[in-house]
Amino acid sequence: MPIEANGALGRLSTGASLLASGAAELLWPTRCVSCEMPGELVCEQCRENLPWIAQRWACPDCGAPFGYLTCTECTHEWETRTTICALRFAGTAARMVSCLKDAHELRLAPVIAAAMATALDEASAWPARDGCARFDPRAIDAVCFVPATSAAFARRGFDHMELVSRALCREEGLSLADVLVRPYSRDQRTLGREERAANLAGTISVCDDVSGLDLLLLDDVITTGASVREATRALLARGAASVTACALARVW
């Protein structure tokens, strides 16, 4: 069933209410990124209508909804220990991502982190393929993130997933491990499943020691899973003990 708990909506409300102050707010009033209602980054109505993924029925390997028993999106061969996705990539969820990345609405980073934390909390009640909880903060040594390419970083002036990761670390009381680098790759948005995998092969590397660490890997959107899987392979190749993946949204 969709998440409707007051705690979930309250957490998002707290993040969404981070308003600019003083003259800036008078000149550029905060509006909902989805419906443009003034006052909050994501208004109450849009928060209540977010397309949450019910973790009970989600595929524990790729995070797709309704894939717990038989997944149509993967063959359960993912390198991640488990994958948790908060929302369906549509509507408000899609606007949150695009406004953070392309409209430079950096105040969305803690809002997105709050949504991901909500999904992680729910996922903690359900098992991964190894029989353990899909998420347990006590079993995570550090948080890392799928990095932007150097070209994207130069264009935007920031790495959006670094901002989200720092906010999630504060939310969950975890440490950040900024260990992944991606100097190049073509834009993924126009590529198909096989093209995405080929485009990313060998483009993500690990710049620090992660031997023996149980890591939480964050990304904004999972489409085919090429980015998350490539990052996971790189981390495991450098000795990481396990990688649990979490994304704000899932395409299916």
C-alpha positions in Angstrom: 0.0 0.0 0.0 1.2 3.6 -0.6 3.0 5.3 2.3 0.6 7.6 4.1 2.0 7.7 7.6 2.1 11.0 9.3 5.8 10.5 10.0 6.7 10.2 6.3 4.7 13.2 5.3 5.9 15.1 8.3 9.5 14.4 7.3 8.9 15.6 3.8 7.1 18.7 5.1 10.1 19.6 7.2 12.4 19.4 4.2 10.0 21.1 1.9 9.5 24.1 4.2 13.1 25.2 4.0 12.4 28.7 2.7 14.7 31.5 1.7 14.5 34.5 4.0 14.5 38.2 3.8 14.7 40.1 0.5 15.4 37.0 -1.6 12.1 35.5 -0.6 10.3 38.7 -1.5 11.9 38.9 -4.9 11.7 35.2 -5.8 8.9 33.6 -3.8 9.3 29.9 -3.1 6.8 27.9 -5.2 6.0 24.2 -5.4 8.2 22.6 -8.0 5.3 20.6 -9.3 2.2 22.8 -9.2 3.7 26.2 -8.5 1.6 26.8 -5.4 3.5 29.5 -3.4 5.0 28.8 0.0 6.9 25.5 -0.1 9.2 23.6 -2.5 6.8 20.7 -2.5 3.3 21.7 -1.3 1.2 19.5 1.0 -1.1 18.3 -1.8 1.8 17.3 -4.0 3.4 15.5 -1.1 0.2 13.6 -0.4 0.1 12.5 -4.0 3.6 11.3 -4.4 3.8 7.9 -6.1 5.4 5.9 -3.3 6.7 2.4 -4.0 5.5 -0.1 -1.5 8.7 -1.8 -0.3 6.9 -5.0 0.7 6.1 -5.7 -3.0 9.2 -4.2 -4.6 11.9 -6.3 -6.2 14.7 -6.6 -3.6 17.3 -6.8 -6.3 16.5 -3.9 -8.7 13.9 -2.0 -6.7 11.1 -2.2 -9.3 7.6 -2.1 -7.9 5.6 -5.4 -7.8 8.8 -7.5 -8.4 9.1 -9.3 -5.1 8.0 -12.7 -6.4 8.5 -12.3 -10.2 10.3 -9.2 -11.5 9.8 -8.1 -15.1 12.6 -5.6 -14.9 15.6 -7.8 -13.9 16.6 -11.4 -13.7 17.9 -11.0 -10.1 21.5 -10.8 -11.2 22.3 -7.4 -9.9 25.6 -6.9 -8.0 24.0 -4.9 -5.3 23.0 -6.6 -2.0 19.6 -5.0 -2.5 18.1 -1.9 -4.2 15.6 0.4 -2.6 13.7 3.1 -4.6 11.3 5.6 -3.0 9.1 6.8 -5.8 7.9 6.1 -9.3 9.7 8.5 -11.7 6.7 10.6 -12.8 5.1 13.9 -11.9 6.4 15.5 -8.8 9.2 13.1 -8.4 10.5 13.8 -11.8 10.2 17.6 -11.2 12.2 17.3 -8.0 15.1 15.7 -9.8 15.1 18.1 -12.8 14.7 21.2 -10.7 17.6 20.2 -8.5 19.9 19.3 -11.4 18.9 21.7 -14.1 17.2 24.6 -12.3 19.8 24.7 -9.5 17.1 24.6 -6.8 19.7 23.3 -4.2 17.1 23.5 -1.4 15.6 20.4 -2.8 18.6 18.2 -1.7 17.3 17.7 1.8 13.7 17.2 0.5 15.0 14.4 -1.8 17.1 13.0 1.0 14.0 12.9 3.3 12.0 10.9 0.7 14.9 8.5 0.4 15.2 8.1 4.1 11.4 7.4 4.3 11.8 4.5 1.8 14.9 3.2 3.7 12.9 3.2 6.9 10.1 1.2 5.3 12.5 -1.2 3.6 14.1 -2.0 7.0 11.0 -4.1 7.7 11.5 -6.4 4.7 14.2 -8.9 3.8 16.8 -8.8 1.0 17.7 -12.0 -0.8 20.3 -12.7 2.0 17.5 -12.8 4.6 18.7 -9.7 6.4 16.8 -6.4 6.5 17.1 -4.5 3.2 18.3 -1.5 5.2 19.8 -1.3 8.7 21.8 1.8 9.5 23.8 -0.1 12.1 25.1 -2.4 9.3 26.2 0.5 7.0 29.8 1.8 7.4 29.4 4.8 5.0 27.3 6.4 2.3 28.7 7.0 -1.2 27.0 8.2 -4.4 27.0 7.8 -8.2 29.0 10.8 -9.2 28.3 13.3 -12.0 30.7 13.4 -14.9 33.4 16.0 -14.9 31.5 17.8 -17.8 28.2 17.8 -15.8 30.0 19.1 -12.7 31.6 21.9 -14.7 28.3 22.8 -16.3 26.3 22.9 -13.1 29.0 23.9 -10.6 27.9 21.1 -8.1 27.2 17.4 -7.9 23.6 17.1 -7.0 24.0 13.6 -5.5 26.8 14.8 -3.3 24.3 17.4 -1.8 21.6 14.7 -1.4 24.1 12.3 0.2 25.3 14.9 2.7 21.7 15.6 3.7 20.9 11.9 4.0 24.0 11.3 6.2 22.7 14.0 8.5 19.3 12.4 8.5 20.5 8.9 9.3 23.6 9.7 11.3 26.0 8.1 8.8 29.4 9.0 7.4 30.0 10.1 3.8 32.6 8.4 1.7 33.2 10.5 -1.5 35.1 7.7 -3.2 33.7 7.4 -6.7 34.8 9.4 -9.8 33.4 9.4 -13.3 35.6 11.6 -15.6 33.6 10.9 -18.8 30.6 9.2 -20.4 27.9 10.2 -22.9 24.6 11.5 -21.6 22.5 8.5 -20.7 19.0 9.9 -21.3 18.8 9.0 -25.0 20.3 5.6 -24.7 18.7 2.1 -24.5 19.4 -0.6 -22.0 22.4 -2.2 -23.8 23.7 1.2 -24.9 23.7 2.5 -21.3 25.7 -0.5 -20.1 28.2 -0.1 -22.9 28.4 3.6 -22.4 29.3 3.3 -18.7 31.6 0.2 -18.8 34.8 1.1 -17.1 33.9 4.8 -16.6 33.4 4.8 -12.8 36.4 4.2 -10.6 37.2 4.2 -6.8 39.7 6.7 -5.6 40.1 5.5 -2.0 40.3 2.3 0.1 36.9 0.7 0.7 38.1 -2.7 1.7 35.7 -4.5 4.0 33.1 -1.7 4.1 29.4 -2.2 3.9 28.3 0.8 1.8 25.0 2.6 1.0 25.2 3.8 -2.6 22.9 6.6 -3.7 21.6 7.8 -7.1 18.7 10.0 -8.2 17.0 7.8 -10.8 17.3 4.2 -11.7 16.2 3.5 -15.3 18.1 0.3 -16.5 20.4 0.3 -13.5 23.5 0.7 -15.6 25.0 3.5 -13.4 24.3 1.8 -10.1 25.6 -1.5 -11.3 28.7 -0.1 -12.7 29.4 1.8 -9.5 28.7 -1.3 -7.5 31.1 -3.4 -9.6 33.8 -0.8 -9.1 33.3 -0.8 -5.3 33.3 -4.5 -5.0 36.4 -4.8 -7.2 38.2 -2.5 -4.7 37.2 -4.8 -1.8 33.9 -3.4 -0.5 32.1 -6.1 1.5 28.6 -5.2 0.2 26.7 -2.4 -1.6 23.1 -1.5 -0.8 21.7 0.9 -3.4 19.0 3.5 -2.9 17.5 5.9 -5.4 14.8 8.5 -5.2 12.9 7.2 -8.2 12.5 4.2 -10.4 11.6 4.0 -14.1 9.6 1.0 -15.3 
